[in-house]
Amino acid sequence: MKGLASTLAAIWRLSVPYFRSEDRWPGLILLGAVVAIELSLVAAQVILNLWYNRFYNTLQDHNWDAFVGAIIYFCVLAAVYTILAVYQLYLNQWLQIRWRRWMTQTYLREWLSDANHYRMQLLGDAADNPDQRIADDLQMFVQYALTIGPGALNAVGTLFSFVFILWTLSAQAPLTMFGVSYDIPGYLVWAALIYAVIGTFFTHLIGWRLIPLNFQQQRFEADFRFNLVRSRENAEQIAALGGEAAEREHHLNRFSSVVANWLALMQRQKQLTFFTQSYSQASVIFPYIVVSPAYFSGAMQLGGLMQTASAFNSVQSALSYFITAYRQIAEWQAVIARLVGFQEALAAGRAVAATAPMVEVAPHGGGTGVAVESLDVRLPTGEPVVSAERIAFPAGDSVLVTGPSGAGKSTLFRAIAGIWPFGSGRVNLPPGAKVMLVPQRPYFPLTTLAAAVNYPAPAGTFDDAKVAEALVAIGLPELVARLGEQQHWNRMLSQGEQQRLAIARALLHAPDYLFLDEATAALDEAAEAALYRLLQQRLRNTTIVSIGHRSTLNAFHRRRVEVVPDVDFAQAREVPLASAAE
């Protein structure tokens, strides 16, 4: 019961936000229609149960006219039932897509907001494969909610509707055993209840392991698919290293986890299906066994027997809903657990950027540059990385950041850019300042070349003429003719070409503060020098801060900050620019 309560609470937390959202009224109207149709279908089943008595009595009485009337009545009832069933499915699917659309938009907004997706990875990515949770788990959650929920409502409605009928029929045909009648009020209801309780107990006893197995299956499938995508994304590097055999072995190892868990699922589902199918088959004949003594004693007509069997089956099916839907419930519970875990990871990512101690990046009223105060940058585990007591980057300045590899230079940049909150201290920014961080490996979305250069601004922010001029300026005039072409640009272009495009993007966006994290390391010195001269000409008011290892970069910067490894923290401090060549 404790597990049931926590699951219901999780369902409530996941479901209620939609029905309180801006799309709540269409959602509530559709939900109300689905519920109303579901209850109408229960009413149709009750009417059909009453029809059984009338129809089979006409057969026993050989009453042709009554038989024809019963057939016509059934045709009308069947037509109404069919219309209700069609629109129940149609409106259910309509609600599914609206609900899923809202949840997808909400989860994408929370995931891809203020570098939260990045912080979640830094925290260990407790919510593995967020792509699967948004694409698959949300779809499955909504689908199961609108399948299991109405099914449970149907079961409850059926139970209350048919319990009264079955109780009344119990009085008309008392329990008869070995020629002796026993007056047990509602004995048919009690028989159905006992039968369902026994079935439910054994179903859960056999099938509870399906919940963790389904959870693991979804995880293993997502891991396998994610690593296949990584091989595709890094095809060039794999081919250059001749790593096909190693990749194949890694994929087969991951797929072996998929197979092993699938075999465990098969075994458990085989056991569960063996019981549930036996239970379902026995439930067909069980009511006849219970009621047949009354029928053969003459206390009940054929119509009463058939109506009783139908009512018994309806009550038994309602009480046994947990049994028939157990596999779906197990899969749904696994999906719920994954979405709850994803929500917790989203909340953890937000919390780490808003809970002290942290690196605070905030606008300040005075000053015309970026100022770093008592900054201590750490790993998510708390281990020290780099510290900077007081460093300033005035507007229009140019600063070169140097130091050995692994000293923490890139992490310092991330902290200043506001995407690395781990540590303490403060980074002051001028109000409204535009900051752009260009990494060594730039990112380009799968879109047209023009839109990829516009990114992260919407496509068309900069017209094609400006984009073409920027491409010519950075030394890629051959790409002008491909502005409207849609490609995987990170895979199609060399590392040097990608870095040139990233500089073109910086030229178009013209940020107030441009942080270049070895953003030209793939280019030769002459090409690098040409791009720095271009940045100085085009972005005269932009503060340029570069991480680099080449002494030739000294000519393009006025100041130098060196990151020096120490026992605890690496220290970032300003040193004379001339010493860079030493």
C-alpha positions in Angstrom: 0.0 0.0 0.0 2.9 2.3 0.7 4.3 1.7 -2.8 0.8 2.2 -4.3 0.4 5.5 -2.4 3.8 6.8 -3.7 3.0 5.7 -7.3 -0.4 7.5 -7.1 1.3 10.6 -5.7 3.9 10.5 -8.6 1.1 10.1 -11.2 -0.7 13.1 -9.6 2.5 15.2 -9.8 3.2 14.3 -13.4 -0.5 14.7 -14.5 -1.9 17.7 -12.7 0.3 20.5 -14.2 -1.2 19.9 -17.7 -4.8 20.3 -16.4 -3.7 23.6 -14.7 -1.9 24.9 -17.7 -2.9 27.4 -20.4 -4.2 24.4 -22.4 -6.4 23.1 -19.5 -9.8 23.9 -20.9 -9.5 21.9 -24.1 -7.8 19.2 -22.0 -10.5 19.1 -19.4 -13.3 19.1 -22.0 -11.7 16.2 -23.8 -11.1 14.4 -20.6 -14.7 14.9 -19.5 -15.9 13.6 -22.9 -13.7 10.5 -22.6 -15.0 9.8 -19.1 -18.6 10.4 -20.1 -18.3 8.0 -23.1 -16.6 5.4 -20.9 -19.5 5.5 -18.4 -21.9 5.4 -21.4 -20.2 2.2 -22.5 -20.8 0.8 -19.0 -24.5 1.7 -19.3 -24.6 0.0 -22.7 -23.1 -3.2 -21.1 -25.8 -3.1 -18.4 -28.6 -2.8 -21.0 -27.0 -5.6 -22.9 -27.0 -7.8 -19.8 -30.7 -7.2 -19.4 -31.2 -8.1 -23.1 -29.5 -11.5 -22.4 -32.4 -12.5 -20.2 -35.0 -11.5 -22.7 -33.3 -13.0 -25.7 -32.5 -16.4 -24.3 -36.0 -16.7 -22.9 -37.5 -16.2 -26.4 -35.3 -19.1 -27.5 -36.5 -21.3 -24.7 -40.1 -20.3 -25.3 -39.8 -20.7 -29.1 -41.4 -17.2 -29.4 -40.6 -16.0 -33.0 -42.1 -12.5 -32.7 -40.2 -11.8 -29.4 -37.1 -13.2 -31.0 -37.3 -10.8 -34.0 -37.9 -7.8 -31.6 -34.9 -8.8 -29.5 -32.7 -8.9 -32.6 -33.8 -5.5 -33.8 -33.3 -4.1 -30.3 -29.8 -5.6 -30.3 -28.9 -4.0 -33.7 -29.8 -0.6 -32.4 -27.9 -1.1 -29.2 -24.9 -2.4 -31.2 -25.0 0.7 -33.5 -25.0 3.0 -30.5 -22.2 1.1 -28.8 -20.1 1.2 -32.0 -20.4 5.0 -32.3 -19.5 5.4 -28.7 -16.5 3.2 -29.0 -15.2 5.0 -32.2 -15.5 8.4 -30.6 -14.0 7.2 -27.3 -10.9 6.2 -29.2 -10.8 9.3 -31.3 -11.2 11.8 -28.4 -8.8 9.7 -26.3 -6.1 10.0 -29.0 -6.8 13.7 -29.5 -6.3 14.3 -25.7 -3.1 12.1 -25.9 -1.4 14.3 -28.5 -2.4 17.6 -26.8 -1.2 16.4 -23.4 2.0 15.0 -24.8 2.7 18.2 -26.8 2.4 20.3 -23.6 4.5 17.9 -21.6 7.2 17.8 -24.3 7.3 21.6 -24.6 7.5 21.9 -20.8 10.3 19.3 -20.3 12.3 20.7 -23.2 12.0 24.2 -21.7 13.2 22.9 -18.3 16.0 20.8 -19.8 17.3 23.3 -22.3 17.2 26.3 -20.1 20.0 28.3 -18.6 22.6 25.5 -19.2 20.5 23.1 -17.0 21.2 20.2 -19.4 24.9 20.8 -19.1 24.8 21.0 -15.3 22.8 17.7 -15.2 25.6 16.0 -17.1 28.2 17.5 -14.7 26.3 16.1 -11.8 26.6 12.6 -13.2 23.5 12.5 -15.4 21.5 10.6 -12.9 18.6 10.8 -15.4 20.3 8.8 -18.2 19.3 9.4 -21.8 17.2 12.5 -21.4 16.4 12.2 -25.2 14.6 8.9 -24.5 12.7 10.3 -21.5 11.4 13.2 -23.5 10.7 11.3 -26.8 9.6 7.9 -25.5 8.7 8.0 -21.8 6.4 11.1 -22.1 4.6 9.4 -25.0 4.2 6.1 -23.0 3.2 8.0 -19.8 0.3 9.8 -21.6 -0.7 6.7 -23.5 -0.9 4.5 -20.5 -2.6 7.2 -18.4 -5.4 7.4 -21.0 -5.6 3.6 -21.3 -5.2 2.4 -17.8 -7.2 5.3 -16.3 -10.4 4.9 -18.4 -10.0 1.2 -18.0 -10.0 1.5 -14.2 -13.0 3.8 -14.4 -14.8 1.3 -16.6 -14.0 -1.4 -14.1 -15.3 0.7 -11.1 -18.5 1.7 -13.0 -19.1 -1.9 -14.1 -18.5 -3.2 -10.6 -21.1 -0.8 -9.0 -23.6 -1.4 -11.9 -23.5 -5.1 -11.9 -23.1 -5.8 -8.2 -26.7 -4.7 -7.7 -27.9 -6.9 -10.6 -25.8 -9.9 -9.3 -27.1 -9.4 -5.8 -30.7 -9.4 -7.0 -30.1 -12.6 -9.1 -28.5 -14.3 -6.1 -31.9 -13.9 -4.3 -33.8 -15.3 -7.3 -31.5 -18.4 -7.6 -30.2 -19.3 -4.1 -27.1 -21.4 -3.7 -28.0 -25.1 -4.2 -25.6 -27.9 -3.3 -26.5 -31.6 -3.3 -30.2 -30.7 -3.5 -30.1 -28.4 -0.5 -30.6 -24.6 -0.8 -28.6 -22.2 1.2 -29.8 -18.7 1.8 -26.6 -16.6 1.5 -27.4 -13.0 0.6 -25.5 -12.0 -2.5 -23.5 -15.2 -2.6 -22.7 -14.6 -6.3 -21.1 -11.3 -5.4 -19.0 -12.9 -2.7 -18.0 -15.7 -5.0 -16.8 -13.2 -7.7 -14.9 -11.2 -5.0 -13.1 -14.2 -3.6 -12.3 -15.5 -7.1 -10.8 -12.0 -8.0 -8.9 -11.6 -4.7 -7.2 -15.0 -5.2 -6.3 -14.2 -8.8 -5.0 -10.7 -7.9 -2.8 -12.1 -5.1 -1.1 -14.7 -7.3 -0.8 -12.3 -10.2 1.2 -9.8 -8.1 3.2 -12.6 -6.5 4.3 -13.8 -10.0 4.5 -10.5 -11.8 5.9 -7.8 -9.5 9.4 -8.3 -10.9 8.2 -7.0 -14.2 8.4 -3.4 -12.9 12.2 -3.3 -12.4 12.8 -5.5 -15.4 10.8 -3.0 -17.6 12.7 -0.1 -16.1 16.1 -1.8 -16.9 14.9 -2.8 -20.4 14.1 0.8 -21.4 17.5 1.9 -20.0 19.5 -0.8 -21.8 17.7 -0.1 -25.1 18.4 3.7 -24.8 22.1 3.1 -23.9 22.5 0.8 -26.9 20.8 3.3 -29.3 22.8 6.2 -27.9 26.1 4.5 -28.5 25.1 3.6 -32.0 24.5 7.3 -32.6 27.9 8.1 -31.1 29.6 5.8 -33.6 27.8 7.4 -36.5 28.7 10.9 -35.2 32.4 10.0 -34.8 32.7 7.9 -38.0 35.8 9.7 -39.3 37.8 9.3 -36.0 36.8 5.6 -35.8 37.8 4.9 -39.4 41.1 6.8 -39.0 42.0 4.7 -36.0 40.7 1.4 -37.5 38.4 1.1 -34.5 35.6 -0.8 -36.2 36.3 -4.0 -34.4 36.5 -2.3 -31.0 33.2 -0.3 -31.7 31.5 -3.5 -32.8 32.6 -5.2 -29.6 31.4 -2.4 -27.4 28.0 -2.4 -29.2 27.6 -6.1 -28.8 28.5 -5.9 -25.1 25.7 -3.3 -24.6 23.3 -5.3 -26.7 24.1 -8.4 -24.6 22.6 -6.5 -21.7 19.5 -5.8 -23.8 19.2 -9.6 -24.6 19.9 -10.8 -21.1 17.2 -8.5 -19.6 14.8 -9.4 -22.4 15.2 -13.1 -21.6 14.5 -12.3 -18.0 11.4 -10.4 -19.1 10.3 -13.3 -21.3 10.7 -15.8 -18.4 8.6 -13.6 -16.0 6.0 -12.8 -18.6 5.7 -16.5 -19.5 4.9 -17.3 -15.9 2.5 -14.4 -15.6 0.7 -15.2 -18.9 0.4 -18.9 -17.9 -1.5 -17.9 -14.8 -3.6 -15.1 -16.2 -4.7 -17.1 -19.3 -5.6 -20.0 -17.0 -7.4 -17.6 -14.8 -9.3 -16.0 -17.7 -10.3 -19.4 -19.2 -11.5 -20.6 -15.8 -13.6 -17.4 -15.3 -15.6 -18.3 -18.4 -17.0 -21.5 -17.0 -16.9 -20.6 -13.2 -20.3 -18.7 -13.1 -22.1 -21.6 -14.9 -20.7 -24.0 -12.3 -22.0 -21.8 -9.5 -25.4 -21.1 -10.9 -26.1 -24.4 -12.8 -27.6 -26.2 -9.7 -30.4 -23.5 -9.5 -31.0 -23.8 -13.3 -31.3 -27.6 -13.3 -33.5 -27.5 -10.3 -36.0 -25.4 -12.2 -35.5 -22.3 -10.1 -34.2 -20.3 -13.0 -34.9 -20.1 -16.8 -32.2 -20.1 -19.5 -32.4 -16.4 -19.8 -31.8 -16.0 -16.1 -28.8 -18.3 -16.4 -27.3 -16.4 -19.2 -27.9 -13.1 -17.6 -26.4 -14.3 -14.3 -23.3 -15.6 -16.1 -22.9 -12.3 -18.0 -23.3 -10.3 -14.8 -21.0 -12.5 -12.9 -18.3 -12.2 -15.6 -18.8 -8.4 -15.6 -18.3 -8.2 -11.8 -15.4 -10.7 -11.9 -13.7 -8.8 -14.8 -14.1 -5.5 -12.9 -12.6 -7.0 -9.8 -9.9 -8.6 -11.9 -8.9 -5.5 -13.8 -5.6 -5.4 -11.9 -4.9 -8.9 -13.3 -5.7 -8.3 -16.9 -3.9 -4.9 -17.0 -0.9 -6.0 -14.9 1.6 -6.0 -17.7 0.6 -2.5 -18.8 0.6 -1.3 -15.2 4.1 -2.7 -14.7 5.4 -0.9 -17.8 3.6 2.3 -16.8 5.2 2.2 -13.3 8.6 1.8 -14.9 7.9 4.9 -17.1 6.7 6.8 -14.1 9.9 6.0 -12.1 12.0 7.2 -15.1 10.1 10.5 -15.4 10.2 11.1 -11.7 14.0 10.6 -11.8 14.2 13.0 -14.7 12.2 15.6 -12.8 14.5 15.2 -9.8 17.6 15.6 -12.0 16.1 18.7 -13.5 15.4 20.1 -10.1 19.0 19.2 -8.9 20.5 21.0 -12.0 18.5 24.1 -11.2 19.3 23.9 -7.4 23.0 23.7 -7.8 23.0 27.0 -9.7 20.9 28.8 -7.1 22.2 27.3 -3.8 25.2 28.7 -2.0 28.1 28.1 -2.2 28.2 28.8 -5.9 29.8 30.9 -8.5 27.5 33.9 -8.8 27.4 35.6 -12.2 25.4 38.8 -12.0 25.2 42.3 -13.5 26.6 45.2 -11.5 25.8 48.9 -11.7 29.3 50.4 -12.0 32.2 49.6 -14.2 32.5 49.0 -17.9 33.9 45.5 -17.9 33.9 42.0 -16.5 35.3 41.7 -12.9 36.2 38.5 -11.1 36.2 38.6 -7.3 37.5 35.9 -5.0 36.6 33.2 -7.4 37.2 29.5 -6.4 36.2 27.1 -9.1 35.6 23.5 -8.1 34.5 20.2 -9.6 30.9 19.0 -8.8 32.5 16.6 -6.3 34.0 19.6 -4.4 37.6 19.1 -5.5 39.4 22.4 -6.2 40.3 23.4 -9.8 41.3 27.0 -10.1 41.1 30.3 -8.2 41.3 33.9 -9.1 41.4 36.6 -6.4 40.8 39.6 -8.6 40.9 39.8 -12.4 39.3 42.5 -14.6 38.5 42.5 -18.3 37.7 46.1 -19.2 35.5 46.9 -22.2 37.5 46.8 -25.5 40.4 45.0 -23.9 42.2 41.9 -25.2 43.6 39.3 -22.8 45.5 36.1 -23.5 45.0 33.3 -20.9 47.9 30.8 -20.8 49.0 27.8 -18.7 49.7 24.1 -19.0 47.0 21.7 -20.3 44.7 20.6 -17.5 45.3 23.6 -15.3 41.7 24.7 -15.4 41.7 27.4 -18.1 38.6 26.1 -19.9 36.7 25.6 -16.6 37.6 29.2 -15.6 36.0 30.4 -18.9 32.9 28.3 -18.2 32.6 29.8 -14.7 32.9 33.4 -16.1 30.3 32.6 -18.8 27.9 31.5 -16.1 27.5 27.8 -17.0 29.8 26.4 -14.3 28.3 27.1 -10.8 30.5 24.8 -8.8 32.6 26.8 -6.4 32.3 30.2 -4.8 33.0 33.8 -5.7 31.4 36.4 -7.9 31.7 37.4 -11.6 30.4 40.9 -12.2 29.0 41.7 -15.7 27.8 45.1 -17.1 24.0 45.1 -17.3 22.7 43.8 -20.6 26.2 42.6 -21.7 26.3 40.0 -24.5 28.8 37.2 -23.8 29.8 34.6 -26.3 32.0 31.6 -25.5 33.5 29.9 -28.5 34.8 26.4 -27.7 37.6 24.5 -29.6 34.9 22.2 -31.1 32.0 24.5 -32.2 28.5 23.1 -32.6 26.3 23.5 -35.7 22.7 22.2 -35.7 21.3 20.0 -38.4 19.9 22.7 -40.6 20.9 24.9 -43.6 24.4 26.5 -43.5 22.9 30.0 -43.2 20.8 28.9 -40.2 23.8 27.2 -38.7 25.9 30.3 -38.8 22.9 32.4 -37.4 22.7 30.0 -34.5 21.8 30.5 -31.6 19.8 33.4 -33.1 16.7 32.3 -35.1 17.2 31.5 -38.8 17.0 34.7 -40.9 18.2 37.0 -38.1 21.1 37.9 -40.4 20.2 38.0 -44.1 22.1 35.8 -46.5 24.1 38.7 -47.9 25.6 39.4 -44.5 26.3 35.7 -43.9 27.9 35.4 -47.4 30.1 38.4 -46.7 31.2 36.9 -43.4 32.1 33.6 -45.1 34.2 35.4 -47.6 35.9 37.4 -44.9 36.9 34.3 -42.9 38.3 32.6 -46.0 35.5 30.2 -47.0 34.1 31.8 -50.2 33.4 28.3 -51.6 30.6 27.8 -49.0 28.6 30.9 -50.2 26.8 28.8 -52.8 25.8 26.3 -50.1 24.0 28.6 -47.8 20.6 27.0 -48.5 22.0 23.5 -48.3 21.0 21.4 -45.2 23.8 19.1 -44.0 25.4 17.6 -40.9 28.0 20.4 -40.9 30.0 19.1 -37.9 30.6 16.0 -40.0 30.9 17.5 -43.4 33.5 20.2 -42.6 37.0 19.9 -41.3 37.9 21.1 -37.8 39.6 24.1 -39.3 36.6 25.0 -41.4 34.3 24.6 -38.4 36.5 27.0 -36.4 36.4 29.5 -39.2 32.6 29.3 -39.3 32.5 29.9 -35.5 34.5 33.1 -36.0 32.0 34.1 -38.7 29.2 33.5 -36.2 31.0 35.8 -33.7 31.4 38.5 -36.3 27.7 38.5 -37.1 26.6 38.4 -33.4 29.2 41.0 -32.4 29.1 40.2 -28.6 30.4 42.6 -26.0 32.7 39.9 -24.5 34.1 37.2 -26.7 35.8 34.2 -24.9 37.8 32.1 -27.3 38.7 28.7 -25.8 41.5 27.6 -28.2 39.0 28.5 -30.9 41.6 28.7 -33.6 43.9 25.8 -32.5 43.1 23.7 -35.6 44.4 26.4 -38.0 47.9 27.2 -39.0 49.6 30.3 -37.6 49.1 32.4 -40.7 45.3 31.6 -40.8 45.0 32.2 -37.1 46.7 35.6 -37.4 44.4 36.6 -40.2 41.3 35.7 -38.2 42.6 37.7 -35.1 43.2 40.7 -37.3 39.7 40.4 -38.7 38.3 40.3 -35.2 40.2 43.4 -34.2 39.0 45.2 -37.3 35.3 44.2 -37.1 34.8 44.0 -33.4 36.6 47.1 -32.1 34.4 47.5 -29.1 34.4 43.8 -28.1 36.5 42.5 -25.2 38.4 39.5 -26.5 39.7 36.9 -24.0 41.6 34.0 -25.6 43.0 30.7 -24.3 46.0 29.7 -26.4 49.4 28.1 -26.3 51.1 29.7 -29.2 53.5 32.6 -28.5 52.3 34.2 -31.8 49.1 35.1 -30.1 50.9 37.7 -28.0 50.8 40.2 -30.9 47.0 40.2 -30.8 46.5 40.8 -27.0 47.4 43.7 -24.7 47.5 41.7 -21.4 48.1 38.2 -20.2 46.7 36.0 -17.4 48.5 32.9 -16.5 47.0 29.9 -14.8 49.7 28.3 -12.6 49.1 24.8 -11.0 49.4 24.8 -7.2 49.1 22.3 -4.4 45.4 23.0 -3.8 44.1 25.4 -6.4 45.6 26.4 -9.7 46.1 30.2 -9.5 45.0 32.6 -12.2 47.0 35.8 -12.1 48.0 38.6 -14.4 51.6 38.5 -15.6 53.5 40.8 -18.1 52.7 40.0 -21.7 56.3 40.0 -22.7 57.0 36.9 -20.5 54.8 34.8 -22.7 57.6 34.2 -25.1 59.9 32.9 -22.4 
